[in-house]
Amino acid sequence: MSTIARTPPVETKLPAVGTTIFTVMSALATEKGAVNLGQGFPDFDCDPRLVNAVTEAMQKGLNQYPPMTGIPQLREAVANKIEAMYGRKYDPVSEITITAGATQAIITAILAIVRPGDEVIVLEPCYDSYVPNIDLAGGKVVRVPLVPHTFRPDFAKIAAAITPRTRAILVNSPHNPSATVWTADEMRQLEELLAPTDIFVISDEVYEHMVYDGQQHQSAARFPGLAARSFIVSSFGKTYHVTGWKVGYVAAPAPLSVEFRKVHQFNVFTVNTPVQHGLASYMADPQPYLRLPAFYQHKRDLFRAGLARTRFELLPSEGSYFQCVDISKVSDLSEEEFCKWLTSEIGVAAIPLSVFYGNGFDQRVVRFCYAKKDETLRTALERLAKL
């Protein structure tokens, strides 16, 4: 008697998750030969010194498991950088953890603190991993919109969303996708709002070194009332143009780090050893991240100058490496249909902001990424000049 092979049915934990718009737009860009300004990653190389530092670590035989929390040299370098830039000293032994990128850091923080039924506030539009992460933890997503078009936080709406079940709030500045940067006053308002609560903050600061026009990044580390309740997440990939290396870190008070590390140990355990050693060596020189605002502001200004000759309405790009534009004077299409048309007919790929909202809110705004070679941006601008 033969046995019939049968795959049991799977009841998905993420029924709302399908093919992302990033996959769709990148595939369309490839098919049409379009300049891909959709997905947020550079098309240029990192500093050769960083590659050499990682190569040297490999050649020295630093290829086995590192400590679960990250190699001491890198944790110390991160702690020193945070203290120098934001004035708060984290203990590299008990309060800094090296992660497999920022996305892993965020889900690890959520799994560490969110229990079934807990409410977690997300500020929309938001990065696409936040909601599935909360769902996987059994939490309830509470969506609070940022002010349409300006994308400033609405503290009256945030306050109204807080209940006894609120466990955490996710904050992202500089902001993806809108490129807004929270001010010191806005961070203080958040600090005051949360002061009488036991709500945790997951502060997504992966674009911390991309803030322009002389502004300062207002890390949660700067504000004692926020730092005491925050998991602060950042990304070496974004800072050093190595997004494919997938290495980041979390800074959090020791009691929070204890819980974070319990989850971290069993979802990744450790992070790439030679890359950690290479990063630690490279961080001895602060200039690469200190020069980053000027590096990207040049690209932003080049791109904005070209876009200003089109019928797009340019929204501010205060930080990150994104530029949002209002398409109202260019097309009557929806954001998503416009992006598909732009890719197919004009040869430039963008991302609709509506995909960053749970309800698909369409405010006639699309996002470009300018983390590209100058010649890539000029090619895109030549095509966009038709608009």
DONUKE-776663 format. One record per residue (C-alpha): x, y, z; residue in three letters; residue number from 1. Coordinates in Angstrom, 3 decimals. Layout:
BEGIN
xx, yy, zz, code, pos
X, Y, Z, Ala, NUM $
...
***
This chain:
BEGIN
xx, yy, zz, code, pos
0.000, 0.000, 0.000, Met, 1 $
1.512, 3.283, -1.124, Ser, 2 $
1.548, 6.403, 1.050, Thr, 3 $
0.187, 9.578, -0.489, Ile, 4 $
2.473, 12.553, 0.068, Ala, 5 $
0.485, 15.378, 1.577, Arg, 6 $
1.483, 18.830, 2.751, Thr, 7 $
-0.749, 19.871, 5.655, Pro, 8 $
-2.609, 23.168, 5.264, Pro, 9 $
-0.989, 26.176, 6.919, Val, 10 $
-3.010, 28.698, 8.872, Glu, 11 $
-1.019, 31.861, 8.271, Thr, 12 $
-0.003, 34.093, 11.160, Lys, 13 $
0.212, 37.059, 8.783, Leu, 14 $
-2.869, 36.962, 6.552, Pro, 15 $
-2.463, 40.575, 5.444, Ala, 16 $
1.091, 40.096, 4.189, Val, 17 $
1.611, 39.421, 0.502, Gly, 18 $
3.997, 40.579, -2.200, Thr, 19 $
5.259, 44.011, -1.179, Thr, 20 $
5.081, 47.092, -3.355, Ile, 21 $
8.887, 47.246, -3.192, Phe, 22 $
9.146, 43.862, -4.904, Thr, 23 $
6.519, 44.861, -7.456, Val, 24 $
8.135, 48.198, -8.299, Met, 25 $
11.678, 46.811, -8.445, Ser, 26 $
10.580, 44.040, -10.791, Ala, 27 $
8.755, 46.570, -12.967, Leu, 28 $
11.793, 48.873, -12.967, Ala, 29 $
13.985, 45.994, -14.159, Thr, 30 $
11.472, 45.008, -16.833, Glu, 31 $
11.169, 48.576, -18.149, Lys, 32 $
14.812, 49.587, -17.749, Gly, 33 $
13.768, 52.312, -15.329, Ala, 34 $
15.986, 54.165, -12.871, Val, 35 $
15.030, 52.583, -9.558, Asn, 36 $
14.531, 55.358, -6.994, Leu, 37 $
12.004, 53.188, -5.170, Gly, 38 $
13.841, 50.910, -2.763, Gln, 39 $
15.971, 52.602, -0.143, Gly, 40 $
19.525, 51.455, -0.700, Phe, 41 $
22.645, 53.025, -2.286, Pro, 42 $
23.928, 52.149, -5.750, Asp, 43 $
27.480, 53.142, -4.788, Phe, 44 $
30.178, 51.316, -2.844, Asp, 45 $
31.257, 51.764, 0.749, Cys, 46 $
34.653, 53.040, 1.840, Asp, 47 $
37.337, 50.532, 0.721, Pro, 48 $
38.932, 50.906, 4.165, Arg, 49 $
35.879, 49.250, 5.697, Leu, 50 $
36.043, 46.311, 3.281, Val, 51 $
39.757, 45.995, 4.017, Asn, 52 $
39.087, 45.997, 7.773, Ala, 53 $
36.573, 43.156, 7.415, Val, 54 $
38.872, 41.240, 5.044, Thr, 55 $
41.745, 41.588, 7.493, Glu, 56 $
39.549, 40.240, 10.298, Ala, 57 $
38.686, 37.196, 8.167, Met, 58 $
42.326, 36.617, 7.264, Gln, 59 $
43.258, 36.765, 10.958, Lys, 60 $
40.922, 33.850, 11.565, Gly, 61 $
38.161, 35.817, 13.321, Leu, 62 $
35.499, 33.599, 11.790, Asn, 63 $
33.915, 31.722, 14.686, Gln, 64 $
31.036, 32.632, 16.996, Tyr, 65 $
31.431, 35.979, 18.740, Pro, 66 $
29.878, 36.728, 22.137, Pro, 67 $
26.074, 36.637, 21.958, Met, 68 $
25.765, 40.359, 22.717, Thr, 69 $
28.458, 41.423, 20.245, Gly, 70 $
32.232, 41.750, 20.450, Ile, 71 $
33.353, 44.062, 23.289, Pro, 72 $
35.297, 46.395, 20.976, Gln, 73 $
32.240, 47.178, 18.868, Leu, 74 $
29.921, 47.627, 21.845, Arg, 75 $
32.437, 50.026, 23.378, Glu, 76 $
32.712, 51.968, 20.111, Ala, 77 $
28.926, 52.309, 19.942, Val, 78 $
28.683, 53.430, 23.571, Ala, 79 $
31.418, 56.025, 23.027, Asn, 80 $
29.722, 57.353, 19.897, Lys, 81 $
26.347, 57.719, 21.628, Ile, 82 $
27.947, 59.515, 24.568, Glu, 83 $
29.886, 61.882, 22.298, Ala, 84 $
26.886, 62.733, 20.124, Met, 85 $
23.947, 62.611, 22.527, Tyr, 86 $
25.426, 62.971, 26.002, Gly, 87 $
24.237, 59.681, 27.484, Arg, 88 $
26.634, 56.992, 28.631, Lys, 89 $
25.460, 53.427, 28.048, Tyr, 90 $
27.331, 50.568, 29.668, Asp, 91 $
28.781, 48.582, 26.742, Pro, 92 $
28.649, 45.395, 28.800, Val, 93 $
25.017, 45.497, 29.908, Ser, 94 $
23.271, 48.065, 27.700, Glu, 95 $
24.541, 47.706, 24.100, Ile, 96 $
23.622, 44.700, 21.931, Thr, 97 $
24.820, 44.116, 18.354, Ile, 98 $
22.030, 42.855, 16.102, Thr, 99 $
21.543, 41.354, 12.655, Ala, 100 $
20.360, 44.671, 11.276, Gly, 101 $
17.783, 47.138, 12.543, Ala, 102 $
14.781, 45.134, 11.362, Thr, 103 $
15.836, 42.201, 13.546, Gln, 104 $
16.430, 44.605, 16.410, Ala, 105 $
12.892, 45.965, 16.152, Ile, 106 $
11.144, 42.595, 16.111, Ile, 107 $
13.354, 41.413, 18.966, Thr, 108 $
12.394, 44.427, 21.079, Ala, 109 $
8.711, 43.869, 20.319, Ile, 110 $
8.857, 40.152, 21.139, Leu, 111 $
10.684, 40.964, 24.373, Ala, 112 $
8.024, 43.272, 25.787, Ile, 113 $
4.710, 42.753, 23.972, Val, 114 $
2.368, 40.101, 25.341, Arg, 115 $
-0.840, 38.813, 23.725, Pro, 116 $
-3.479, 41.529, 23.919, Gly, 117 $
-1.053, 44.374, 24.599, Asp, 118 $
-1.606, 47.492, 22.513, Glu, 119 $
1.248, 49.052, 20.552, Val, 120 $
0.961, 52.499, 18.974, Ile, 121 $
2.406, 52.987, 15.496, Val, 122 $
2.539, 56.391, 13.825, Leu, 123 $
1.485, 56.167, 10.209, Glu, 124 $
2.864, 56.206, 7.598, Pro, 125 $
5.326, 53.690, 9.044, Cys, 126 $
8.024, 51.245, 7.996, Tyr, 127 $
6.470, 48.045, 6.781, Asp, 128 $
7.923, 45.661, 9.389, Ser, 129 $
6.308, 47.281, 12.443, Tyr, 130 $
2.776, 45.942, 12.094, Val, 131 $
3.672, 42.311, 11.215, Pro, 132 $
6.106, 42.300, 14.160, Asn, 133 $
3.329, 43.329, 16.552, Ile, 134 $
0.990, 40.756, 15.020, Asp, 135 $
3.561, 37.988, 15.530, Leu, 136 $
3.883, 38.986, 19.200, Ala, 137 $
0.099, 38.719, 19.634, Gly, 138 $
-0.230, 42.452, 20.227, Gly, 139 $
-2.917, 44.801, 18.997, Lys, 140 $
-1.818, 47.472, 16.545, Val, 141 $
-3.131, 50.954, 17.340, Val, 142 $
-2.640, 53.211, 14.328, Arg, 143 $
-2.249, 56.951, 14.903, Val, 144 $
-1.740, 59.104, 11.805, Pro, 145 $
0.927, 61.737, 11.614, Leu, 146 $
-0.482, 65.036, 10.350, Val, 147 $
-1.177, 64.535, 6.626, Pro, 148 $
1.269, 66.230, 4.263, His, 149 $
3.477, 67.657, 7.050, Thr, 150 $
3.951, 64.340, 8.886, Phe, 151 $
4.401, 66.050, 12.253, Arg, 152 $
3.300, 64.118, 15.358, Pro, 153 $
-0.202, 64.943, 16.613, Asp, 154 $
0.159, 64.628, 20.381, Phe, 155 $
-3.541, 65.061, 21.035, Ala, 156 $
-4.222, 61.981, 18.892, Lys, 157 $
-1.354, 60.052, 20.460, Ile, 158 $
-2.665, 60.875, 23.938, Ala, 159 $
-6.179, 59.826, 22.938, Ala, 160 $
-4.838, 56.466, 21.728, Ala, 161 $
-3.241, 55.588, 25.071, Ile, 162 $
-5.171, 53.116, 27.223, Thr, 163 $
-4.291, 50.934, 30.229, Pro, 164 $
-3.390, 48.222, 27.671, Arg, 165 $
-0.806, 50.362, 25.842, Thr, 166 $
2.531, 48.607, 26.123, Arg, 167 $
4.746, 50.493, 23.679, Ala, 168 $
4.983, 53.149, 20.999, Ile, 169 $
7.204, 53.020, 17.929, Leu, 170 $
8.854, 56.307, 16.969, Val, 171 $
10.950, 56.849, 13.843, Asn, 172 $
13.091, 59.945, 13.295, Ser, 173 $
14.490, 60.799, 10.795, Pro, 174 $
11.339, 59.379, 9.319, His, 175 $
10.848, 56.798, 6.608, Asn, 176 $
8.974, 57.455, 4.342, Pro, 177 $
8.329, 61.199, 4.846, Ser, 178 $
11.888, 62.469, 5.583, Ala, 179 $
10.689, 64.588, 8.505, Thr, 180 $
12.848, 64.983, 11.615, Val, 181 $
11.379, 65.335, 15.088, Trp, 182 $
12.363, 68.505, 16.913, Thr, 183 $
13.673, 68.683, 20.469, Ala, 184 $
10.341, 70.194, 21.499, Asp, 185 $
8.434, 67.261, 19.977, Glu, 186 $
10.666, 64.786, 21.782, Met, 187 $
10.067, 66.648, 25.049, Arg, 188 $
6.323, 66.524, 24.437, Gln, 189 $
6.575, 62.755, 24.027, Leu, 190 $
8.681, 62.556, 27.186, Glu, 191 $
6.066, 64.507, 29.159, Glu, 192 $
3.169, 62.518, 27.711, Leu, 193 $
4.711, 59.174, 28.676, Leu, 194 $
6.107, 60.283, 32.065, Ala, 195 $
3.124, 59.067, 34.157, Pro, 196 $
2.881, 55.763, 32.224, Thr, 197 $
4.784, 52.477, 31.986, Asp, 198 $
4.822, 52.634, 28.179, Ile, 199 $
8.025, 51.570, 26.436, Phe, 200 $
9.485, 53.385, 23.417, Val, 201 $
11.071, 51.644, 20.450, Ile, 202 $
12.995, 54.472, 18.802, Ser, 203 $
13.960, 53.649, 15.220, Asp, 204 $
16.933, 55.922, 14.531, Glu, 205 $
18.539, 54.195, 11.557, Val, 206 $
18.903, 57.494, 9.661, Tyr, 207 $
20.436, 59.286, 12.665, Glu, 208 $
23.410, 60.597, 10.682, His, 209 $
21.323, 61.924, 7.786, Met, 210 $
19.973, 65.233, 9.107, Val, 211 $
20.383, 68.409, 7.074, Tyr, 212 $
20.524, 72.199, 7.061, Asp, 213 $
22.381, 72.349, 10.356, Gly, 214 $
19.730, 70.494, 12.346, Gln, 215 $
20.637, 67.986, 15.052, Gln, 216 $
19.245, 64.509, 15.356, His, 217 $
17.156, 64.378, 18.519, Gln, 218 $
17.904, 60.877, 19.716, Ser, 219 $
15.788, 59.472, 22.521, Ala, 220 $
19.153, 59.130, 24.295, Ala, 221 $
19.224, 62.919, 24.751, Arg, 222 $
16.102, 62.915, 26.929, Phe, 223 $
16.424, 61.158, 30.286, Pro, 224 $
12.712, 60.390, 30.579, Gly, 225 $
12.722, 58.740, 27.155, Leu, 226 $
16.101, 57.030, 27.421, Ala, 227 $
14.978, 55.289, 30.618, Ala, 228 $
12.144, 53.536, 28.756, Arg, 229 $
13.585, 53.220, 25.241, Ser, 230 $
15.101, 50.613, 22.994, Phe, 231 $
17.153, 52.792, 20.642, Ile, 232 $
17.776, 51.096, 17.293, Val, 233 $
20.360, 52.062, 14.690, Ser, 234 $
21.993, 50.579, 11.601, Ser, 235 $
25.594, 50.311, 10.456, Phe, 236 $
24.199, 49.370, 7.054, Gly, 237 $
22.552, 52.755, 6.577, Lys, 238 $
25.416, 54.745, 8.066, Thr, 239 $
28.248, 53.084, 6.145, Tyr, 240 $
26.483, 52.247, 2.832, His, 241 $
26.512, 48.477, 3.492, Val, 242 $
22.826, 47.608, 3.770, Thr, 243 $
23.501, 44.033, 2.677, Gly, 244 $
25.706, 43.336, 5.690, Trp, 245 $
22.659, 43.514, 7.967, Lys, 246 $
24.349, 44.670, 11.179, Val, 247 $
22.860, 47.126, 13.653, Gly, 248 $
22.576, 47.680, 17.360, Tyr, 249 $
20.238, 48.417, 20.245, Val, 250 $
20.983, 50.671, 23.203, Ala, 251 $
18.664, 50.192, 26.180, Ala, 252 $
18.820, 50.381, 29.987, Pro, 253 $
20.138, 47.206, 31.587, Ala, 254 $
16.732, 45.807, 32.698, Pro, 255 $
15.384, 46.229, 29.158, Leu, 256 $
18.559, 44.813, 27.622, Ser, 257 $
18.240, 41.701, 29.791, Val, 258 $
14.839, 40.933, 28.259, Glu, 259 $
15.954, 41.968, 24.782, Phe, 260 $
18.911, 39.594, 24.946, Arg, 261 $
16.739, 36.674, 26.036, Lys, 262 $
14.908, 36.901, 22.715, Val, 263 $
18.008, 37.864, 20.707, His, 264 $
19.789, 34.713, 21.903, Gln, 265 $
17.130, 32.488, 20.411, Phe, 266 $
16.290, 34.256, 17.176, Asn, 267 $
19.801, 34.986, 15.877, Val, 268 $
22.129, 34.196, 18.808, Phe, 269 $
25.118, 36.025, 17.311, Thr, 270 $
26.033, 38.364, 14.470, Val, 271 $
28.702, 38.077, 11.746, Asn, 272 $
32.082, 38.015, 13.504, Thr, 273 $
34.530, 39.506, 10.952, Pro, 274 $
32.079, 42.292, 10.080, Val, 275 $
31.853, 43.217, 13.757, Gln, 276 $
35.646, 43.398, 14.031, His, 277 $
35.873, 45.419, 10.829, Gly, 278 $
33.242, 47.875, 12.042, Leu, 279 $
34.930, 48.254, 15.421, Ala, 280 $
38.232, 49.104, 13.730, Ser, 281 $
36.571, 51.487, 11.270, Tyr, 282 $
34.676, 53.340, 14.008, Met, 283 $
37.966, 54.520, 15.508, Ala, 284 $
37.624, 57.342, 12.976, Asp, 285 $
34.370, 59.286, 13.543, Pro, 286 $
34.694, 61.288, 10.335, Gln, 287 $
32.730, 58.888, 8.087, Pro, 288 $
29.522, 59.412, 10.085, Tyr, 289 $
30.278, 63.038, 10.949, Leu, 290 $
30.632, 63.833, 7.233, Arg, 291 $
27.515, 61.916, 6.261, Leu, 292 $
25.061, 64.862, 6.555, Pro, 293 $
27.079, 66.913, 4.043, Ala, 294 $
27.485, 63.903, 1.744, Phe, 295 $
23.752, 63.271, 1.531, Tyr, 296 $
22.733, 66.929, 1.603, Gln, 297 $
24.671, 67.373, -1.633, His, 298 $
22.625, 64.578, -3.205, Lys, 299 $
19.393, 65.929, -1.748, Arg, 300 $
20.088, 69.428, -3.086, Asp, 301 $
21.054, 68.103, -6.523, Leu, 302 $
17.871, 66.064, -6.704, Phe, 303 $
15.593, 68.825, -5.357, Arg, 304 $
17.021, 71.360, -7.811, Ala, 305 $
16.121, 69.068, -10.687, Gly, 306 $
12.673, 68.249, -9.326, Leu, 307 $
11.966, 71.964, -8.902, Ala, 308 $
11.869, 72.186, -12.702, Arg, 309 $
8.958, 69.735, -12.832, Thr, 310 $
5.329, 70.165, -11.792, Arg, 311 $
5.866, 68.134, -8.635, Phe, 312 $
5.332, 69.932, -5.348, Glu, 313 $
8.372, 69.198, -3.234, Leu, 314 $
7.810, 68.343, 0.412, Leu, 315 $
10.630, 69.034, 2.895, Pro, 316 $
13.423, 66.488, 3.127, Ser, 317 $
14.834, 67.233, 6.570, Glu, 318 $
16.538, 63.880, 7.053, Gly, 319 $
16.914, 60.287, 5.790, Ser, 320 $
17.675, 59.846, 2.082, Tyr, 321 $
14.112, 60.186, 0.818, Phe, 322 $
12.297, 62.933, -1.049, Gln, 323 $
8.509, 63.031, -1.138, Cys, 324 $
6.543, 64.938, -3.752, Val, 325 $
2.886, 65.817, -4.226, Asp, 326 $
1.691, 64.573, -7.623, Ile, 327 $
-1.581, 66.535, -7.727, Ser, 328 $
-0.454, 68.905, -10.503, Lys, 329 $
1.036, 66.084, -12.551, Val, 330 $
-1.635, 63.366, -12.596, Ser, 331 $
-5.116, 62.358, -11.461, Asp, 332 $
-4.023, 58.764, -10.934, Leu, 333 $
-3.868, 57.172, -7.509, Ser, 334 $
-0.427, 57.078, -5.910, Glu, 335 $
0.077, 53.413, -6.751, Glu, 336 $
-1.134, 53.685, -10.328, Glu, 337 $
0.958, 56.808, -10.812, Phe, 338 $
4.096, 54.989, -9.642, Cys, 339 $
3.430, 52.159, -12.089, Lys, 340 $
2.835, 54.683, -14.893, Trp, 341 $
5.950, 56.655, -13.966, Leu, 342 $
8.057, 53.504, -14.057, Thr, 343 $
6.633, 52.214, -17.326, Ser, 344 $
6.262, 55.455, -19.290, Glu, 345 $
8.852, 57.847, -17.856, Ile, 346 $
11.434, 55.307, -16.739, Gly, 347 $
11.782, 56.247, -13.063, Val, 348 $
10.521, 54.106, -10.190, Ala, 349 $
9.036, 55.590, -7.014, Ala, 350 $
6.993, 54.265, -4.086, Ile, 351 $
3.430, 55.367, -3.169, Pro, 352 $
3.042, 56.583, 0.419, Leu, 353 $
-0.339, 54.858, 0.625, Ser, 354 $
1.413, 51.499, 1.137, Val, 355 $
2.743, 52.750, 4.469, Phe, 356 $
-0.805, 53.126, 5.842, Tyr, 357 $
-3.012, 50.297, 7.048, Gly, 358 $
-6.041, 51.780, 5.295, Asn, 359 $
-4.188, 52.720, 2.100, Gly, 360 $
-4.698, 56.461, 2.734, Phe, 361 $
-3.927, 58.256, -0.532, Asp, 362 $
-2.820, 61.881, -0.161, Gln, 363 $
-1.284, 62.189, -3.655, Arg, 364 $
2.288, 61.818, -2.382, Val, 365 $
5.036, 59.491, -3.608, Val, 366 $
8.571, 58.824, -2.334, Arg, 367 $
11.881, 58.858, -4.173, Phe, 368 $
15.220, 57.623, -2.786, Cys, 369 $
18.258, 59.788, -3.563, Tyr, 370 $
20.915, 57.469, -2.063, Ala, 371 $
22.307, 57.088, -5.559, Lys, 372 $
25.334, 58.102, -7.599, Lys, 373 $
25.094, 61.663, -8.929, Asp, 374 $
24.971, 60.322, -12.464, Glu, 375 $
22.056, 58.051, -11.527, Thr, 376 $
20.178, 61.033, -10.117, Leu, 377 $
20.927, 63.131, -13.209, Arg, 378 $
19.641, 60.369, -15.483, Thr, 379 $
16.442, 60.175, -13.427, Ala, 380 $
16.056, 63.969, -13.509, Leu, 381 $
16.459, 64.060, -17.284, Glu, 382 $
13.540, 61.652, -17.562, Arg, 383 $
11.444, 63.421, -14.944, Leu, 384 $
11.974, 66.736, -16.746, Ala, 385 $
9.206, 65.581, -19.129, Lys, 386 $
6.786, 66.228, -16.258, Leu, 387 $
***
